[in-house]
Amino acid sequence: MMETLTGSFSTEGYWELFSLVQNSVITAGVLGLMGGLIGVFIMLRRTALVVHGIAEISFAGAALALLIGVDVVAGSAVGAVAAAMLIGVLSLKDRDTSAVTGVLMPFGLGLGILFLSLYQGRSANKFGLLTGQIVGVDDIQTQTLVTGAVLISIVLLLIWRPLMFASVDPQLARARGVRVNLLSMVFMVLLGVAVAMSVQVVGALLVLALLVVPAAAALKVTVRPYLAVLLSMAFALVSSVGGIMLAITGTVPISPYITTISFLIYVVCVLIGRGGRIRHKRASAALVG
C-alpha cells in the first residue's frame, strides 16, 4: 500500500501541470478566504452540522443538474440555498437545527446517489461531485465562483457587527433591537451559496474541511474575533491552495490533501492553545504563591 501511495507522486512536468490548474488555484484561494471568514460565524453559531446537511442537498442539486445536462454550479447553488432556507425557517420555530439537519442529510444523499446512478456520462464527473476536482474549473466557472465569494465576503463585512452580536448572544441582541431572525435568514442564504461553491473544490463529503476546520483551529488559539477571522482565512487559504499544489504531484484526488492539511493545522492549534493555558495556569499559581 505504501509503495502504491509513494509511487503515485511525481514532480516531472510539475509547472506544465500547474499551468493547467491555474483557474483552480485562484478559485480555491478565493473560496478559502471566504470560507475562513464565514467559518468563524459558523462556529460561533454552532451550525457546523448544518454545513454538512446543506452540502448533501447541494450534492443532490448538482447531481440532478449533471443528469439533465444543465450547469452543475447552478444546480448545486439552488439545492444548497433551498436547504439553507428550509433549515433556517424551521429552526426559527423550534431552535433545533440538528434535528432538521439530521432529517435532510440522508434525504439529500439518497437523492444524489439516485441521480448519479441514472447518469450515463463520464464516471469522473460523478466522483468529482463527492471528492472535488482540480482541473474541472473553466474560465466561466472561475469568474462565477470568484464573484460569488467576493460578494458573500462583502455582505458579511457589511453586517459584521450585528451578526457578530447576534451570534454571540442572540437574546441580548434581540433585546437591544437587533433583528436576529432576519440576520439568521440572511446568514443561512449566504451559507448555502458558500457551501455550494465550496463543493466544487472539495466535494460534498468533505466541505467541512474548508468551512469549519480552519475556523475551529483559529478559535483554539485566540478568542479575539478579528484575529480569529484572520487566522481562519489564512488556514483555509493554506489548506485549499496547498492541497491543489500537492495534488498536482500525484493521482490522488484533491480532497484528501485539503483535509489532511486542515487536520494538521487544527492539531497544531490545539497543542498551542493547550500549552498557552498551561503557561497561564502556572503564571497564575506563581502570582498566588
C-alpha positions as a LaTeX table, in Angstrom:
\begin{tabular}{lrrr}
\hline
Residue & $x$ (\AA) & $y$ (\AA) & $z$ (\AA) \\
\hline
Met1 & 0.00 & 0.00 & 0.00 \\
Met2 & 2.79 & 2.43 & 0.88 \\
Glu3 & 4.51 & 1.65 & $-2.41$ \\
Thr4 & 1.28 & 2.46 & $-4.23$ \\
Leu5 & 0.92 & 5.78 & $-2.42$ \\
Thr6 & 4.53 & 6.85 & $-2.87$ \\
Gly7 & 4.55 & 5.68 & $-6.46$ \\
Ser8 & 1.62 & 7.97 & $-7.28$ \\
Phe9 & 3.76 & 11.09 & $-6.64$ \\
Ser10 & 5.86 & 12.66 & $-9.36$ \\
Thr11 & 7.31 & 16.13 & $-9.84$ \\
Glu12 & 8.05 & 15.60 & $-13.51$ \\
Gly13 & 6.48 & 18.37 & $-15.59$ \\
Tyr14 & 5.14 & 20.00 & $-12.43$ \\
Trp15 & 4.92 & 23.56 & $-13.73$ \\
Glu16 & 3.35 & 22.43 & $-17.01$ \\
Leu17 & 0.66 & 20.72 & $-14.96$ \\
Phe18 & 0.38 & 23.79 & $-12.74$ \\
Ser19 & $-0.48$ & 25.94 & $-15.76$ \\
Leu20 & $-3.46$ & 23.65 & $-16.37$ \\
Val21 & $-4.90$ & 24.23 & $-12.92$ \\
Gln22 & $-4.32$ & 27.97 & $-12.51$ \\
Asn23 & $-8.06$ & 28.58 & $-12.51$ \\
Ser24 & $-8.48$ & 26.04 & $-9.75$ \\
Val25 & $-5.70$ & 27.62 & $-7.68$ \\
Ile26 & $-7.28$ & 31.07 & $-8.00$ \\
Thr27 & $-10.73$ & 29.70 & $-7.23$ \\
Ala28 & $-9.54$ & 27.65 & $-4.26$ \\
Gly29 & $-7.64$ & 30.62 & $-2.85$ \\
Val30 & $-10.62$ & 32.98 & $-3.03$ \\
Leu31 & $-13.01$ & 30.33 & $-1.70$ \\
Gly32 & $-10.56$ & 29.60 & 1.10 \\
Leu33 & $-10.54$ & 33.24 & 2.17 \\
Met34 & $-14.33$ & 33.34 & 2.04 \\
Gly35 & $-14.58$ & 30.05 & 3.92 \\
Gly36 & $-12.29$ & 31.32 & 6.64 \\
Leu37 & $-14.44$ & 34.42 & 7.06 \\
Ile38 & $-17.83$ & 32.71 & 7.19 \\
Gly39 & $-16.40$ & 29.78 & 9.16 \\
Val40 & $-15.95$ & 31.87 & 12.30 \\
Phe41 & $-19.67$ & 32.69 & 12.29 \\
Ile42 & $-20.45$ & 29.02 & 11.69 \\
Met43 & $-18.51$ & 28.08 & 14.81 \\
Leu44 & $-19.94$ & 30.91 & 16.93 \\
Arg45 & $-23.49$ & 29.98 & 15.89 \\
Arg46 & $-22.75$ & 26.25 & 16.39 \\
Thr47 & $-24.01$ & 25.31 & 12.96 \\
Ala48 & $-21.17$ & 23.05 & 11.81 \\
Leu49 & $-23.56$ & 20.14 & 11.31 \\
Val50 & $-25.81$ & 22.38 & 9.22 \\
Val51 & $-22.94$ & 22.84 & 6.76 \\
His52 & $-22.80$ & 19.11 & 6.16 \\
Gly53 & $-26.58$ & 18.90 & 5.75 \\
Ile54 & $-26.58$ & 21.72 & 3.20 \\
Ala55 & $-23.71$ & 20.05 & 1.37 \\
Glu56 & $-25.74$ & 16.86 & 0.96 \\
Ile57 & $-28.66$ & 18.74 & $-0.62$ \\
Ser58 & $-26.18$ & 20.73 & $-2.70$ \\
Phe59 & $-24.76$ & 17.41 & $-3.90$ \\
Ala60 & $-28.26$ & 16.29 & $-4.88$ \\
Gly61 & $-28.83$ & 19.52 & $-6.81$ \\
Ala62 & $-25.50$ & 19.18 & $-8.61$ \\
Ala63 & $-26.20$ & 15.53 & $-9.44$ \\
Leu64 & $-29.62$ & 16.45 & $-10.85$ \\
Ala65 & $-28.05$ & 19.21 & $-12.93$ \\
Leu66 & $-25.46$ & 16.75 & $-14.23$ \\
Leu67 & $-28.20$ & 14.28 & $-15.10$ \\
Ile68 & $-30.36$ & 16.71 & $-17.08$ \\
Gly69 & $-27.40$ & 18.49 & $-18.68$ \\
Val70 & $-27.52$ & 21.96 & $-17.11$ \\
Asp71 & $-24.86$ & 23.93 & $-15.25$ \\
Val72 & $-23.63$ & 21.93 & $-12.25$ \\
Val73 & $-22.68$ & 25.01 & $-10.21$ \\
Ala74 & $-26.18$ & 26.44 & $-10.68$ \\
Gly75 & $-27.79$ & 23.15 & $-9.66$ \\
Ser76 & $-25.56$ & 22.93 & $-6.62$ \\
Ala77 & $-26.39$ & 26.50 & $-5.63$ \\
Val78 & $-30.15$ & 26.01 & $-5.98$ \\
Gly79 & $-30.06$ & 22.87 & $-3.84$ \\
Ala80 & $-27.86$ & 24.45 & $-1.20$ \\
Val81 & $-29.82$ & 27.70 & $-0.90$ \\
Ala82 & $-33.13$ & 25.80 & $-0.75$ \\
Ala83 & $-31.77$ & 23.57 & 2.02 \\
Ala84 & $-30.31$ & 26.54 & 3.92 \\
Met85 & $-33.57$ & 28.47 & 3.78 \\
Leu86 & $-35.59$ & 25.43 & 4.83 \\
Ile87 & $-33.29$ & 24.78 & 7.79 \\
Gly88 & $-33.36$ & 28.47 & 8.66 \\
Val89 & $-37.15$ & 28.73 & 8.61 \\
Leu90 & $-37.69$ & 25.53 & 10.60 \\
Ser91 & $-35.02$ & 26.44 & 13.14 \\
Leu92 & $-36.75$ & 29.76 & 13.83 \\
Lys93 & $-39.69$ & 27.78 & 15.18 \\
Asp94 & $-38.07$ & 25.01 & 17.23 \\
Arg95 & $-34.48$ & 26.30 & 17.54 \\
Asp96 & $-33.20$ & 22.75 & 16.95 \\
Thr97 & $-31.13$ & 22.84 & 13.77 \\
Ser98 & $-29.54$ & 19.45 & 14.46 \\
Ala99 & $-32.85$ & 17.59 & 14.17 \\
Val100 & $-33.79$ & 19.31 & 10.91 \\
Thr101 & $-30.31$ & 18.75 & 9.52 \\
Gly102 & $-30.37$ & 15.10 & 10.54 \\
Val103 & $-33.56$ & 14.62 & 8.54 \\
Leu104 & $-32.26$ & 16.40 & 5.43 \\
Met105 & $-28.81$ & 14.78 & 5.29 \\
Pro106 & $-29.82$ & 11.21 & 4.37 \\
Phe107 & $-32.58$ & 12.52 & 2.10 \\
Gly108 & $-30.15$ & 14.67 & 0.12 \\
Leu109 & $-27.50$ & 11.98 & $-0.05$ \\
Gly110 & $-30.08$ & 9.41 & $-1.22$ \\
Leu111 & $-31.36$ & 11.72 & $-3.95$ \\
Gly112 & $-27.81$ & 12.46 & $-5.08$ \\
Ile113 & $-26.92$ & 8.79 & $-5.33$ \\
Leu114 & $-30.15$ & 8.14 & $-7.27$ \\
Phe115 & $-29.39$ & 10.89 & $-9.79$ \\
Leu116 & $-25.80$ & 9.72 & $-10.23$ \\
Ser117 & $-26.92$ & 6.13 & $-10.77$ \\
Leu118 & $-29.14$ & 7.35 & $-13.62$ \\
Tyr119 & $-26.34$ & 9.42 & $-15.17$ \\
Gln120 & $-24.67$ & 7.64 & $-18.10$ \\
Gly121 & $-21.81$ & 10.07 & $-18.67$ \\
Arg122 & $-18.19$ & 10.05 & $-17.51$ \\
Ser123 & $-17.62$ & 8.42 & $-14.11$ \\
Ala124 & $-15.08$ & 11.14 & $-13.25$ \\
Asn125 & $-17.91$ & 13.67 & $-13.18$ \\
Lys126 & $-19.73$ & 11.56 & $-10.60$ \\
Phe127 & $-16.64$ & 11.14 & $-8.45$ \\
Gly128 & $-15.81$ & 14.84 & $-8.66$ \\
Leu129 & $-19.11$ & 15.84 & $-7.06$ \\
Leu130 & $-18.22$ & 13.81 & $-3.98$ \\
Thr131 & $-14.49$ & 14.44 & $-3.62$ \\
Gly132 & $-13.79$ & 17.61 & $-5.60$ \\
Gln133 & $-11.75$ & 18.15 & $-8.73$ \\
Ile134 & $-8.78$ & 20.28 & $-9.70$ \\
Val135 & $-8.97$ & 20.51 & $-13.47$ \\
Gly136 & $-12.72$ & 20.86 & $-13.95$ \\
Val137 & $-12.94$ & 24.62 & $-13.30$ \\
Asp138 & $-13.05$ & 26.58 & $-16.55$ \\
Asp139 & $-12.81$ & 30.34 & $-17.06$ \\
Ile140 & $-16.55$ & 30.93 & $-16.76$ \\
Gln141 & $-16.82$ & 28.86 & $-13.57$ \\
Thr142 & $-13.79$ & 30.65 & $-12.15$ \\
Gln143 & $-15.40$ & 34.04 & $-12.73$ \\
Thr144 & $-18.69$ & 32.82 & $-11.26$ \\
Leu145 & $-17.14$ & 31.30 & $-8.15$ \\
Val146 & $-14.74$ & 34.18 & $-7.51$ \\
Thr147 & $-17.50$ & 36.77 & $-7.98$ \\
Gly148 & $-19.80$ & 34.84 & $-5.66$ \\
Ala149 & $-17.12$ & 34.51 & $-3.00$ \\
Val150 & $-16.30$ & 38.21 & $-3.15$ \\
Leu151 & $-19.97$ & 39.19 & $-2.88$ \\
Ile152 & $-20.52$ & 36.90 & 0.11 \\
Ser153 & $-17.45$ & 38.35 & 1.83 \\
Ile154 & $-18.65$ & 41.91 & 1.20 \\
Val155 & $-22.10$ & 41.19 & 2.62 \\
Leu156 & $-20.58$ & 39.53 & 5.69 \\
Leu157 & $-18.36$ & 42.56 & 6.29 \\
Leu158 & $-21.34$ & 44.91 & 5.92 \\
Ile159 & $-23.39$ & 43.05 & 8.54 \\
Trp160 & $-20.37$ & 42.14 & 10.67 \\
Arg161 & $-21.28$ & 43.96 & 13.89 \\
Pro162 & $-24.96$ & 42.97 & 14.23 \\
Leu163 & $-24.27$ & 39.42 & 13.00 \\
Met164 & $-21.42$ & 39.00 & 15.48 \\
Phe165 & $-23.62$ & 40.35 & 18.28 \\
Ala166 & $-26.49$ & 38.03 & 17.31 \\
Ser167 & $-24.13$ & 35.07 & 17.03 \\
Val168 & $-22.50$ & 35.54 & 20.44 \\
Asp169 & $-25.62$ & 36.48 & 22.45 \\
Pro170 & $-28.86$ & 36.33 & 20.43 \\
Gln171 & $-31.13$ & 37.04 & 23.40 \\
Leu172 & $-29.30$ & 40.22 & 24.37 \\
Ala173 & $-29.08$ & 41.25 & 20.73 \\
Arg174 & $-32.84$ & 40.84 & 20.35 \\
Ala175 & $-33.40$ & 42.89 & 23.50 \\
Arg176 & $-31.21$ & 45.65 & 22.05 \\
Gly177 & $-33.36$ & 45.81 & 18.93 \\
Val178 & $-31.23$ & 43.69 & 16.58 \\
Arg179 & $-33.37$ & 41.84 & 14.03 \\
Val180 & $-31.98$ & 38.44 & 14.93 \\
Asn181 & $-34.39$ & 36.37 & 12.82 \\
Leu182 & $-33.73$ & 38.41 & 9.70 \\
Leu183 & $-29.98$ & 38.19 & 10.23 \\
Ser184 & $-30.28$ & 34.44 & 10.71 \\
Met185 & $-32.06$ & 34.02 & 7.38 \\
Val186 & $-29.58$ & 36.25 & 5.57 \\
Phe187 & $-26.72$ & 34.26 & 7.07 \\
Met188 & $-28.33$ & 30.94 & 6.07 \\
Val189 & $-28.69$ & 32.11 & 2.46 \\
Leu190 & $-25.05$ & 33.22 & 2.42 \\
Leu191 & $-24.04$ & 29.91 & 3.97 \\
Gly192 & $-26.00$ & 27.99 & 1.33 \\
Val193 & $-24.23$ & 29.77 & $-1.51$ \\
Ala194 & $-20.85$ & 29.37 & 0.23 \\
Val195 & $-21.39$ & 25.63 & 0.63 \\
Ala196 & $-22.46$ & 25.25 & $-2.99$ \\
Met197 & $-19.29$ & 26.96 & $-4.19$ \\
Ser198 & $-17.03$ & 25.05 & $-1.80$ \\
Val199 & $-18.45$ & 21.74 & $-3.02$ \\
Gln200 & $-16.92$ & 22.49 & $-6.41$ \\
Val201 & $-13.43$ & 22.33 & $-4.86$ \\
Val202 & $-13.50$ & 19.75 & $-2.06$ \\
Gly203 & $-16.68$ & 17.85 & $-2.90$ \\
Ala204 & $-19.86$ & 17.36 & $-0.94$ \\
Leu205 & $-18.45$ & 14.84 & 1.52 \\
Leu206 & $-15.54$ & 16.94 & 2.77 \\
Val207 & $-16.81$ & 20.51 & 2.62 \\
Leu208 & $-16.34$ & 20.84 & 6.39 \\
Ala209 & $-12.57$ & 20.93 & 5.82 \\
Leu210 & $-12.88$ & 24.27 & 4.07 \\
Leu211 & $-15.68$ & 25.96 & 6.02 \\
Val212 & $-15.38$ & 24.60 & 9.57 \\
Val213 & $-11.95$ & 23.20 & 10.41 \\
Pro214 & $-9.91$ & 26.40 & 9.75 \\
Ala215 & $-12.24$ & 28.45 & 11.96 \\
Ala216 & $-12.26$ & 25.77 & 14.65 \\
Ala217 & $-8.46$ & 25.78 & 14.61 \\
Ala218 & $-8.29$ & 29.59 & 14.85 \\
Leu219 & $-10.64$ & 29.67 & 17.83 \\
Lys220 & $-8.34$ & 27.24 & 19.66 \\
Val221 & $-5.57$ & 29.82 & 19.80 \\
Thr222 & $-7.50$ & 33.09 & 20.19 \\
Val223 & $-10.86$ & 34.43 & 21.34 \\
Arg224 & $-10.48$ & 37.79 & 19.61 \\
Pro225 & $-12.99$ & 37.91 & 16.74 \\
Tyr226 & $-10.83$ & 39.87 & 14.31 \\
Leu227 & $-7.72$ & 37.78 & 14.94 \\
Ala228 & $-9.77$ & 34.58 & 14.72 \\
Val229 & $-11.10$ & 35.64 & 11.31 \\
Leu230 & $-7.62$ & 36.48 & 10.01 \\
Leu231 & $-6.18$ & 33.19 & 11.24 \\
Ser232 & $-9.15$ & 31.25 & 9.90 \\
Met233 & $-8.75$ & 32.84 & 6.46 \\
Ala234 & $-5.01$ & 32.11 & 6.48 \\
Phe235 & $-5.55$ & 28.48 & 7.49 \\
Ala236 & $-8.24$ & 27.96 & 4.84 \\
Leu237 & $-6.04$ & 29.58 & 2.19 \\
Val238 & $-3.09$ & 27.35 & 3.05 \\
Ser239 & $-5.29$ & 24.24 & 3.09 \\
Ser240 & $-7.05$ & 24.90 & $-0.21$ \\
Val241 & $-4.13$ & 26.18 & $-2.27$ \\
Gly242 & $-1.64$ & 23.84 & $-0.62$ \\
Gly243 & $-3.94$ & 20.91 & $-1.31$ \\
Ile244 & $-4.05$ & 21.71 & $-5.01$ \\
Met245 & $-0.28$ & 22.24 & $-5.19$ \\
Leu246 & 0.26 & 18.81 & $-3.67$ \\
Ala247 & $-2.49$ & 17.13 & $-5.69$ \\
Ile248 & $-0.72$ & 18.08 & $-8.91$ \\
Thr249 & 2.14 & 15.73 & $-7.99$ \\
Gly250 & 0.01 & 12.59 & $-7.78$ \\
Thr251 & $-3.11$ & 10.75 & $-8.86$ \\
Val252 & $-4.94$ & 11.07 & $-5.52$ \\
Pro253 & $-7.98$ & 13.42 & $-5.60$ \\
Ile254 & $-7.61$ & 16.89 & $-4.17$ \\
Ser255 & $-9.84$ & 16.49 & $-1.12$ \\
Pro256 & $-7.54$ & 14.18 & 0.92 \\
Tyr257 & $-4.77$ & 16.75 & 0.67 \\
Ile258 & $-7.00$ & 19.62 & 1.79 \\
Thr259 & $-8.50$ & 17.64 & 4.65 \\
Thr260 & $-5.08$ & 16.41 & 5.83 \\
Ile261 & $-3.58$ & 19.91 & 5.83 \\
Ser262 & $-6.64$ & 21.26 & 7.65 \\
Phe263 & $-6.45$ & 18.49 & 10.23 \\
Leu264 & $-2.73$ & 19.03 & 10.86 \\
Ile265 & $-3.30$ & 22.77 & 11.32 \\
Tyr266 & $-6.09$ & 22.01 & 13.78 \\
Val267 & $-3.89$ & 19.61 & 15.78 \\
Val268 & $-1.09$ & 22.18 & 15.97 \\
Cys269 & $-3.54$ & 24.87 & 17.11 \\
Val270 & $-4.97$ & 22.56 & 19.79 \\
Leu271 & $-1.44$ & 21.93 & 21.11 \\
Ile272 & $-0.61$ & 25.64 & 21.04 \\
Gly273 & $-3.84$ & 26.52 & 22.81 \\
Arg274 & $-3.30$ & 23.86 & 25.46 \\
Gly275 & 0.28 & 25.00 & 26.01 \\
Gly276 & $-0.91$ & 28.58 & 26.42 \\
Arg277 & $-3.47$ & 27.56 & 29.02 \\
Ile278 & $-0.86$ & 25.57 & 30.95 \\
Arg279 & 1.53 & 28.53 & 30.97 \\
His280 & $-1.30$ & 30.81 & 32.11 \\
Lys281 & $-2.18$ & 28.49 & 34.99 \\
Arg282 & 1.45 & 28.28 & 36.05 \\
Ala283 & 1.83 & 32.05 & 35.94 \\
Ser284 & $-1.36$ & 32.49 & 37.98 \\
Ala285 & $-0.17$ & 29.93 & 40.52 \\
Ala286 & 3.19 & 31.68 & 40.80 \\
Leu287 & 1.48 & 35.01 & 41.48 \\
Val288 & $-0.75$ & 33.48 & 44.13 \\
Gly289 & 2.18 & 31.67 & 45.72 \\
\hline
\end{tabular}
